[in-house]
Structure formats: C-alpha cells, structure tokens
Amino acid sequence: MPGLTDRELAAHMGKLGWTSILVPTEYGGVSAGHMAKTLLIAHVSHASGAAGGIQQASLIRALALQDLRSPEQQSLWLPQIAAGHVLRRHASR
C-alpha cells in the first residue's frame, strides 16, 4: 500500500475488514478472536511496522470500548472502528 497516508491506510485496512477483527458482529465486526488478531498483526507488521501499529491501535480501542464503556458508546464507536474510520493517537501519563 505504498503512497497511502496513515489515515488512508487505516481506511483501507477497514475496507479489508482488518480493523473489525475483534469487534462483535452486532457492531459490524467479524469477532474472529485473539488468535486471528495475533496472526494478522504479525503478518501486517512484517510488511510494515507502521501498518502494524495502526492495526494494534485500532484493536486496543475496540477492546477498551467493549469492556469499559456504555452500550450507547459502543454503538457509536465500535462500528466506526470496524470500518477503519477512527484513527487516534494513544497517550499515557
């Protein structure tokens, strides 16, 4: 995927279904599980470390929303993550 910006790459990964691998099917995901997630990240990272980082970041958000947020927030954000429309930076303090 040479020539794509980070946002274009994330959207492309969403179109391929990669950002939806852990998102439940009721929110537009494929709910493939952690083994599939691990294999996908390994293969994507082998081709591009940046793409692997984007993939991992989208999956962290999806898991956090499933475990820590209200059903309303899940309905708002999980479909967007599954589609690759949400690309945010992670920061820790």
Backbone as CSV, one residue per row, in Angstrom:
resi,resn,N_x,N_y,N_z,CA_x,CA_y,CA_z,C_x,C_y,C_z
1,MET,0.812,-1.168,0.000,0.000,0.000,0.000,0.867,1.248,0.000
2,PRO,1.869,1.264,-0.833,2.766,2.426,-0.896,2.012,3.693,-1.285
3,GLY,2.436,4.790,-0.718,1.879,6.085,-1.067,0.659,6.489,-0.262
4,LEU,0.155,5.624,0.578,-1.011,5.969,1.385,-0.576,6.695,2.654
5,THR,-1.361,7.691,3.055,-1.106,8.336,4.340,-1.623,7.427,5.448
6,ASP,-1.301,7.761,6.699,-1.781,6.949,7.815,-3.303,6.831,7.813
7,ARG,-3.996,7.937,7.561,-5.465,7.892,7.565,-5.994,7.079,6.388
8,GLU,-5.386,7.220,5.236,-5.806,6.425,4.089,-5.527,4.945,4.321
9,LEU,-4.402,4.657,4.944,-4.050,3.280,5.244,-5.038,2.671,6.226
10,ALA,-5.402,3.413,7.268,-6.381,2.922,8.243,-7.726,2.667,7.566
11,ALA,-8.145,3.568,6.695,-9.416,3.385,5.984,-9.347,2.163,5.077
12,HIS,-8.218,1.967,4.412,-8.036,0.798,3.547,-8.074,-0.495,4.368
13,MET,-7.436,-0.478,5.519,-7.462,-1.642,6.399,-8.891,-1.921,6.866
14,GLY,-9.657,-0.866,7.097,-11.056,-1.029,7.470,-11.868,-1.666,6.354
15,LYS,-11.625,-1.230,5.114,-12.334,-1.810,3.970,-12.016,-3.297,3.824
16,LEU,-10.811,-3.676,4.178,-10.414,-5.086,4.109,-10.969,-5.902,5.283
17,GLY,-11.521,-5.219,6.275,-12.069,-5.895,7.444,-11.059,-6.113,8.558
18,TRP,-9.861,-5.601,8.403,-8.800,-5.844,9.374,-9.048,-5.144,10.703
19,THR,-9.651,-3.959,10.678,-9.878,-3.235,11.928,-11.084,-3.769,12.685
20,SER,-11.809,-4.691,12.073,-13.013,-5.227,12.716,-12.807,-6.613,13.307
21,ILE,-11.597,-7.092,13.320,-11.325,-8.481,13.695,-11.780,-8.833,15.115
22,LEU,-11.733,-7.881,16.040,-12.189,-8.134,17.412,-13.518,-7.473,17.737
23,VAL,-14.065,-6.719,16.813,-15.341,-6.031,17.046,-16.467,-7.054,16.906
24,PRO,-17.398,-7.077,17.871,-18.517,-8.017,17.783,-19.339,-7.821,16.508
25,THR,-19.917,-8.906,16.024,-20.671,-8.847,14.772,-21.852,-7.884,14.849
26,GLU,-22.445,-7.718,16.033,-23.587,-6.801,16.134,-23.203,-5.343,15.911
27,TYR,-21.909,-5.046,15.927,-21.416,-3.688,15.656,-20.676,-3.608,14.326
28,GLY,-20.838,-4.591,13.473,-20.221,-4.559,12.150,-18.867,-5.239,12.066
29,GLY,-18.463,-5.920,13.117,-17.175,-6.596,13.125,-17.281,-8.048,12.702
30,VAL,-16.149,-8.737,12.786,-16.125,-10.155,12.430,-15.919,-11.047,13.642
31,SER,-15.564,-10.463,14.795,-15.433,-11.192,16.055,-14.615,-12.473,15.886
32,ALA,-13.427,-12.344,15.312,-12.608,-13.512,14.967,-11.766,-14.039,16.121
33,GLY,-11.569,-13.258,17.169,-10.831,-13.741,18.322,-9.368,-13.327,18.353
34,HIS,-8.743,-13.645,19.477,-7.375,-13.182,19.727,-6.323,-13.904,18.905
35,MET,-6.533,-15.162,18.561,-5.567,-15.859,17.705,-5.515,-15.202,16.327
36,ALA,-6.672,-14.912,15.770,-6.727,-14.243,14.466,-6.091,-12.859,14.552
37,LYS,-6.354,-12.147,15.649,-5.750,-10.825,15.861,-4.236,-10.921,15.870
38,THR,-3.713,-11.874,16.605,-2.262,-12.029,16.729,-1.628,-12.356,15.389
39,LEU,-2.221,-13.264,14.652,-1.690,-13.626,13.333,-1.744,-12.447,12.369
40,LEU,-2.847,-11.705,12.391,-2.977,-10.552,11.498,-1.925,-9.495,11.820
41,ILE,-1.760,-9.162,13.087,-0.769,-8.145,13.463,0.631,-8.595,13.074
42,ALA,0.949,-9.866,13.278,2.276,-10.375,12.917,2.533,-10.230,11.419
43,HIS,1.564,-10.599,10.612,1.743,-10.511,9.159,1.791,-9.067,8.668
44,VAL,0.910,-8.242,9.205,0.894,-6.829,8.804,2.201,-6.156,9.217
45,SER,2.672,-6.430,10.424,3.911,-5.812,10.918,5.133,-6.260,10.126
46,HIS,5.090,-7.478,9.643,6.209,-7.973,8.823,6.341,-7.135,7.546
47,ALA,5.207,-6.744,6.982,5.221,-5.930,5.768,5.493,-4.464,6.065
48,SER,4.951,-3.968,7.189,5.097,-2.547,7.526,4.889,-2.362,9.023
49,GLY,5.914,-1.908,9.694,5.786,-1.633,11.120,4.733,-0.584,11.411
50,ALA,4.638,0.424,10.555,3.633,1.475,10.744,2.222,0.900,10.622
51,ALA,2.015,0.058,9.641,0.703,-0.553,9.452,0.365,-1.457,10.640
52,GLY,1.350,-2.170,11.152,1.129,-2.999,12.330,0.727,-2.165,13.534
53,GLY,1.342,-0.995,13.673,0.989,-0.083,14.762,-0.429,0.433,14.635
54,ILE,-0.827,0.780,13.434,-2.202,1.229,13.192,-3.171,0.109,13.538
55,GLN,-2.836,-1.100,13.100,-3.701,-2.250,13.379,-3.838,-2.474,14.875
56,GLN,-2.728,-2.487,15.582,-2.754,-2.717,17.028,-3.544,-1.624,17.739
57,ALA,-3.354,-0.379,17.345,-4.056,0.733,17.987,-5.566,0.617,17.810
58,SER,-6.004,0.221,16.634,-7.450,0.079,16.420,-8.023,-1.040,17.282
59,LEU,-7.257,-2.094,17.479,-7.746,-3.223,18.269,-7.768,-2.898,19.753
60,ILE,-6.816,-2.133,20.233,-6.814,-1.712,21.638,-8.067,-0.904,21.942
61,ARG,-8.404,0.024,21.057,-9.620,0.834,21.247,-10.861,-0.042,21.263
62,ALA,-10.930,-0.998,20.354,-12.109,-1.860,20.273,-12.292,-2.652,21.561
63,LEU,-11.202,-3.190,22.089,-11.291,-3.959,23.332,-11.667,-3.080,24.516
64,ALA,-11.076,-1.902,24.586,-11.386,-0.990,25.688,-12.858,-0.588,25.667
65,LEU,-13.386,-0.311,24.499,-14.792,0.073,24.393,-15.722,-1.068,24.787
66,GLN,-15.353,-2.281,24.458,-16.198,-3.425,24.810,-16.241,-3.640,26.317
67,ASP,-15.119,-3.405,26.978,-15.034,-3.704,28.400,-15.366,-2.534,29.319
68,LEU,-15.138,-1.315,28.870,-15.184,-0.184,29.783,-16.258,0.849,29.487
69,ARG,-16.984,0.724,28.412,-17.914,1.785,28.021,-19.357,1.310,28.028
70,SER,-20.263,2.285,27.972,-21.698,2.005,27.965,-22.129,1.445,26.604
71,PRO,-23.272,0.785,26.565,-23.800,0.296,25.279,-23.987,1.422,24.251
72,GLU,-24.339,2.608,24.719,-24.511,3.740,23.809,-23.176,4.128,23.164
73,GLN,-22.118,4.165,23.972,-20.797,4.490,23.435,-20.305,3.383,22.511
74,GLN,-20.582,2.137,22.861,-20.205,1.027,21.993,-20.899,1.142,20.636
75,SER,-22.195,1.473,20.659,-22.952,1.614,19.410,-22.435,2.757,18.549
76,LEU,-21.926,3.788,19.196,-21.380,4.930,18.462,-20.009,4.616,17.880
77,TRP,-19.105,4.061,18.687,-17.700,3.946,18.294,-17.298,2.631,17.634
78,LEU,-17.843,1.501,18.074,-17.385,0.224,17.520,-17.626,0.091,16.014
79,PRO,-18.773,0.511,15.478,-18.930,0.443,14.023,-17.918,1.314,13.267
80,GLN,-17.567,2.458,13.848,-16.580,3.333,13.205,-15.185,2.708,13.223
81,ILE,-14.847,2.048,14.334,-13.564,1.347,14.418,-13.537,0.208,13.416
82,ALA,-14.619,-0.558,13.361,-14.694,-1.689,12.435,-14.500,-1.252,10.993
83,ALA,-15.020,-0.083,10.655,-14.912,0.429,9.288,-13.587,1.127,9.013
84,GLY,-12.758,1.300,10.034,-11.475,1.970,9.836,-11.575,3.478,9.790
85,HIS,-12.674,4.036,10.292,-12.881,5.482,10.248,-12.293,6.227,11.434
86,VAL,-11.853,5.512,12.440,-11.349,6.155,13.645,-9.859,5.873,13.770
87,LEU,-9.083,6.925,13.715,-7.638,6.810,13.897,-7.228,7.887,14.888
88,ARG,-6.873,7.460,16.078,-6.471,8.403,17.122,-5.143,7.981,17.702
89,ARG,-4.484,8.929,18.296,-3.238,8.632,18.981,-3.532,8.176,20.401
90,HIS,-2.680,7.330,20.895,-2.763,6.903,22.288,-1.720,7.683,23.090
91,ALA,-2.108,8.115,24.235,-1.153,8.814,25.109,-1.314,8.280,26.506
92,SER,-0.224,8.231,27.206,-0.300,7.809,28.602,0.377,8.853,29.448
93,ARG,-0.074,8.943,30.665,0.509,9.913,31.593,1.052,9.202,32.782
